[in-house]
Amino acid sequence: MSFPDYELPEDLIAQEPLADRSSSRLLVVDSSGRLRDSVFRELPALLNPGDLLVYNDTRVTARRLQGSKESGGRVELLVLRRSGPGSWECLCKPARRLRIGARVWLDAGAWVRVVGQGEGGLRTVQLEDRRIAEEALLEAGEVPLPPYIHRRL
């Protein structure tokens, strides 16, 4: 089943969650591909015996780090995973200016150096001072929000 691209008007994008989460809108796709609007509290009535419901209770972690290159230009690192002691794979923006050897001063209070370069903005960074607690540094990050959400958490 394929769906056409859908242009969502900006004024319909919720910037804050509803106080009553069960009133959240729910788009229902039936087995023939027809769409209809519903609300989340109607979900139990939409399920049939034998249906599989997958509940995702993961939380987005605060792994968006802001910093500056030695030249002063601002950069953003989105930490994806740990790649070794004191090093992480990150999506970097702007990545094209972060080549191997580049240093970034993180607003959280530490220098990292680019030690690896991948495709699509992927970089591996290494914490320069091993005396800095990695977890404390990462906890200083922000929760990444999609570009259509215009608020800070």
GIRA-V127643 format. One line per field, one symbol per residue. phi: phi as a letter, one per 40 degrees, with the letter a starting at -180 (. if undefined). A space follows every 50 residues. Layout:
# GIRA-V127643
phi: ???
This chain:
# GIRA-V127643
phi: .bbccbccddcccccbcccbdccccbcbbcccgcbacabdccddcccbdg cbbbbbbcbcccbbbbabccchccbbbbccacbicgbacbcbbccccbcd gcbbccdchacbbcbabbcggcbbbbccbccccdcccccccbccbccccb bbc
